[in-house]
Amino acid sequence: MIRLDAVTLKQLRALVAVSETGSLTAAALQLGLTPPAIHSQIKHLEIAFGRPMLQRGASSGLPLTAEGAEVLEAARRIDVALSQAGARIDALAAGQAGRVTLGVVSTAKYFAPRLVRQLTDLCPGIRIVLKVGNREQIMAGLDRQALDLAIMGRPPRVPLVEAEGLGPHPHALVAPPDHPLVGAAVPDVAAILSQVFLAREEGSGTRILMSRYLDRLGEGQVVDMVEMESNETIKQAAIAGLGIAFLSLHTVMDELQSGRLALLPAPGLPIERQWFLVHPAAVPLGAAAARLREEILRMEGSFLPRWPSEP
């Protein structure tokens, strides 16, 4: 009965050395052991497989039996596999390989795929998994430590995170280009507040910022608001003339440049916030995540869209 659980790497290496050198003495010299130690390793290997590994009594050297040749081939494959594993482990420790989960708030999905492509080109050994969600979902992912890194607006107080600024994040009101308030001098507050506002869902960072802006503008006045679940839906609704939208300008670059949407002048706009790169403070970054963090910060926000008034 073959007992694979009794086979050790020392036994296999002894067999490889005997095969390569042709004698117990030379194998012992190669491995830095004594001939009796090599003999013992081969003997235990033969006991484990229940068959002789060497052709003893041969006219010259110590040729392998057919069974010994099979074990030798397996030993060489094992050695290659271990060498490859060692190289991968070194790469993981050096931040050259691994798996990193990058979370982004839904507003960031307009530039996140391009960023991931740039990072993949810079760090081809690191697999980047992109997760998109609203602010509450990204915060929950950070809290569960399901995200290694995240890109979002204002960093949360809970969970506790380490945060570093990436670049400006402007927000403003947009409307179809033929809207009566577009192109005029700054309209009065009453005219703005009388509009239908197309809004993101509760929990969205954009919705929170919009609500605060309208509260300040109208001193708590209730406005007509239609809730929609995505920036894309809001953009299409605004283009169709169903209302005006308070959005991150990073989500409407194409529409502003093509003239399908226009900036609506209003007091205090645009509001410029910041994008942040965050990660849970409770656990240290792994080597791969630390490498991506360094690469993202080194870009100094060059991956962020530029809105029309920026140079």
C-alpha positions in Angstrom: 0.0 0.0 0.0 1.4 3.4 -1.1 1.6 5.9 1.7 1.8 9.3 0.1 1.5 11.0 3.5 4.9 9.6 4.4 6.7 11.1 1.4 8.8 14.2 2.2 10.6 16.8 0.2 13.9 15.7 1.7 13.3 12.2 0.4 12.5 13.4 -3.1 15.5 15.7 -3.2 17.7 12.8 -2.2 16.4 10.8 -5.1 16.9 13.7 -7.5 20.5 14.1 -6.3 21.3 10.4 -6.6 19.8 10.4 -10.1 22.0 13.4 -11.1 25.2 12.3 -9.5 25.0 8.5 -9.8 26.1 7.7 -6.3 25.1 8.1 -2.6 28.4 9.7 -1.8 28.2 12.3 -4.6 24.5 13.0 -3.7 25.5 13.6 -0.1 28.2 16.0 -1.1 25.7 17.9 -3.4 23.1 18.2 -0.6 25.6 18.8 2.3 24.6 15.6 4.0 26.3 12.3 4.8 26.0 9.1 2.7 24.1 7.3 5.5 21.6 10.2 5.6 21.0 9.9 1.8 20.6 6.1 2.2 18.1 6.6 4.9 16.0 9.1 2.9 15.9 6.8 -0.1 15.0 3.8 2.1 12.1 5.7 3.6 10.9 6.7 0.2 10.9 3.1 -0.9 9.0 2.1 2.2 6.4 4.8 1.4 5.9 3.6 -2.2 6.4 -0.1 -1.4 8.8 -0.4 -4.3 12.6 -0.1 -4.9 13.7 3.3 -6.3 17.3 2.3 -7.3 18.7 -0.7 -9.2 21.2 -1.9 -6.7 24.0 -4.1 -8.0 24.0 -2.5 -11.4 27.4 -2.7 -13.2 27.9 1.1 -12.8 26.2 3.8 -10.9 22.8 3.6 -9.3 20.2 3.7 -12.1 16.6 4.3 -11.2 13.9 1.6 -11.4 10.8 2.3 -13.5 9.1 3.2 -10.3 12.0 5.4 -9.3 11.8 7.2 -12.7 8.1 8.0 -12.1 8.8 9.4 -8.7 11.7 11.4 -10.1 9.5 13.1 -12.7 7.0 13.9 -10.0 9.7 15.3 -7.8 10.9 17.6 -10.6 7.4 18.8 -11.2 7.0 19.5 -7.5 10.2 21.5 -7.5 9.1 23.6 -10.4 5.7 24.2 -8.8 7.4 25.3 -5.5 9.8 27.6 -7.4 6.9 29.2 -9.2 5.0 29.6 -5.9 8.1 31.2 -4.3 8.3 33.6 -7.2 4.6 34.5 -6.8 5.0 34.9 -3.1 7.9 37.3 -3.6 5.8 39.2 -6.1 2.9 39.4 -3.6 5.2 40.7 -0.9 6.7 43.3 -3.2 3.3 44.5 -4.3 3.8 43.3 -7.9 1.0 40.7 -7.8 -2.2 40.1 -5.9 -5.9 41.0 -6.0 -7.2 44.4 -5.0 -10.9 45.4 -4.7 -11.4 49.1 -5.6 -14.8 50.6 -4.7 -16.1 53.7 -6.3 -19.2 55.7 -5.8 -21.5 55.6 -8.8 -20.5 59.2 -9.8 -16.9 58.0 -10.3 -17.9 55.3 -12.7 -17.4 57.8 -15.5 -13.7 57.8 -15.0 -13.0 54.7 -12.9 -12.7 52.2 -15.9 -10.1 54.4 -17.5 -8.2 54.6 -14.2 -8.4 50.8 -13.8 -6.9 50.4 -17.3 -4.1 52.8 -16.5 -3.4 50.9 -13.3 -3.5 47.6 -15.1 -0.9 48.8 -17.6 1.3 50.0 -14.7 0.8 46.9 -12.5 0.0 44.0 -14.9 0.5 41.4 -12.1 -2.2 42.9 -9.9 -5.8 41.9 -10.6 -8.2 44.9 -9.9 -11.8 44.2 -9.1 -14.0 47.3 -9.6 -17.1 47.6 -7.4 -19.6 50.5 -8.0 -22.2 51.6 -5.5 -23.8 54.6 -4.0 -22.2 56.3 -1.0 -24.0 54.2 1.6 -23.0 51.0 -0.2 -19.3 52.0 -0.5 -19.3 53.0 3.2 -20.8 49.5 4.1 -18.1 47.9 2.0 -15.4 49.8 3.9 -17.0 48.9 7.2 -16.9 45.2 6.3 -13.4 45.6 5.0 -14.7 44.1 1.7 -13.0 47.0 -0.1 -9.2 47.5 -0.1 -9.4 51.0 -1.5 -12.3 53.3 -2.4 -12.8 56.6 -4.4 -15.5 58.8 -3.0 -16.4 62.3 -2.0 -16.4 63.5 1.6 -14.8 60.7 3.7 -17.1 59.1 6.3 -16.7 59.5 10.0 -17.8 55.9 10.4 -16.2 53.6 9.6 -12.8 55.2 10.4 -10.8 55.6 7.2 -7.5 57.0 6.0 -8.2 59.6 3.3 -6.1 61.4 0.8 -7.2 64.1 -1.7 -7.2 63.3 -5.4 -8.5 66.4 -7.1 -11.5 68.8 -7.6 -15.1 67.5 -8.0 -17.4 70.3 -9.2 -21.2 70.1 -9.0 -23.8 72.4 -10.6 -27.3 72.6 -12.1 -27.8 71.5 -15.7 -30.7 71.8 -18.0 -31.5 71.4 -21.7 -30.0 74.3 -23.7 -33.4 75.7 -24.6 -34.4 76.0 -21.0 -35.6 79.6 -20.3 -33.2 80.0 -17.4 -30.1 79.0 -19.4 -28.0 81.8 -20.8 -29.5 84.5 -18.8 -28.0 86.5 -16.0 -28.1 84.7 -12.6 -31.9 84.1 -12.2 -33.7 85.0 -9.0 -33.9 82.3 -6.4 -37.7 82.0 -6.7 -37.4 81.1 -10.4 -34.9 78.4 -9.6 -36.8 76.9 -6.7 -40.0 76.8 -8.9 -38.4 74.2 -11.1 -38.8 70.4 -11.0 -35.6 68.9 -9.7 -34.4 65.5 -10.9 -32.7 63.9 -7.9 -30.7 60.8 -7.1 -31.9 58.3 -4.5 -31.5 58.7 -0.7 -28.0 57.7 0.4 -26.4 59.2 -2.7 -23.6 61.7 -2.0 -25.0 63.9 -4.9 -28.4 63.9 -3.3 -27.0 64.9 0.1 -25.1 67.8 -1.5 -28.1 68.9 -3.6 -30.4 68.9 -0.5 -28.0 71.0 1.5 -27.6 73.5 -1.4 -31.3 73.9 -1.9 -31.9 74.2 1.8 -29.4 77.1 1.9 -30.8 78.7 -1.2 -34.4 78.5 -0.3 -34.0 78.7 3.5 -35.8 75.3 3.9 -38.4 75.9 1.2 -39.9 72.6 -0.1 -39.2 72.0 -3.8 -40.8 69.7 -6.4 -38.4 66.7 -6.6 -38.5 63.6 -8.8 -36.3 60.8 -7.6 -34.4 58.6 -10.1 -32.0 55.8 -9.4 -29.1 56.6 -11.7 -27.2 59.5 -13.2 -27.9 58.2 -16.7 -31.6 58.3 -16.1 -31.4 61.8 -14.7 -29.4 63.0 -17.7 -31.8 61.6 -20.2 -34.7 63.1 -18.3 -33.1 66.5 -18.2 -32.3 66.3 -21.9 -36.0 65.5 -22.5 -37.0 68.6 -20.6 -38.6 66.8 -17.6 -36.7 69.0 -15.1 -33.4 70.4 -14.1 -30.7 68.3 -12.4 -28.0 68.9 -9.8 -25.2 66.7 -10.8 -21.5 66.2 -10.6 -20.0 67.8 -13.7 -17.8 64.8 -14.1 -20.9 62.9 -15.1 -22.1 65.2 -17.8 -18.8 66.0 -19.7 -20.1 64.6 -23.0 -23.5 66.2 -22.8 -22.1 69.7 -22.0 -19.5 69.5 -24.8 -22.0 68.3 -27.3 -24.6 70.9 -26.3 -27.3 68.4 -25.2 -27.1 70.0 -21.7 -26.1 73.4 -20.5 -25.0 74.9 -17.2 -27.8 76.7 -15.5 -26.5 79.9 -13.7 -27.4 79.9 -10.0 -26.0 81.5 -6.9 -23.0 79.7 -5.3 -22.5 77.3 -8.2 -20.5 75.4 -9.1 -19.9 73.8 -5.8 -16.4 72.4 -5.8 -15.8 69.4 -3.6 -12.9 67.0 -3.6 -12.4 63.4 -4.6 -10.7 61.2 -2.0 -8.9 57.9 -2.0 -9.8 56.1 1.2 -9.1 52.8 2.8 -10.1 51.2 6.2 -7.9 52.5 9.0 -8.5 49.4 11.1 -6.2 47.2 9.0 -2.9 47.9 7.2 -3.0 47.9 3.4 -1.7 44.8 1.7 1.3 45.1 -0.5 -0.7 45.1 -3.8 -3.2 47.7 -2.5 -0.3 49.9 -1.2 1.3 49.7 -4.7 -2.0 50.8 -6.3 -2.4 53.6 -3.8 1.0 54.9 -4.6 0.3 54.8 -8.3 -3.1 56.6 -8.0 -1.6 59.4 -5.8 1.3 59.7 -8.2 -1.2 60.6 -11.0 -2.2 63.7 -9.1 -5.8 63.6 -10.4 -4.7 63.5 -14.1 -7.4 60.8 -14.7 -10.2 63.1 -13.6 -12.4 64.7 -16.3 -12.0 68.4 -17.0 -15.2 70.3 -17.2 -15.6 73.1 -19.9 -14.3 76.1 -17.9 -11.2 74.3 -16.7 -7.9 74.8 -18.6 
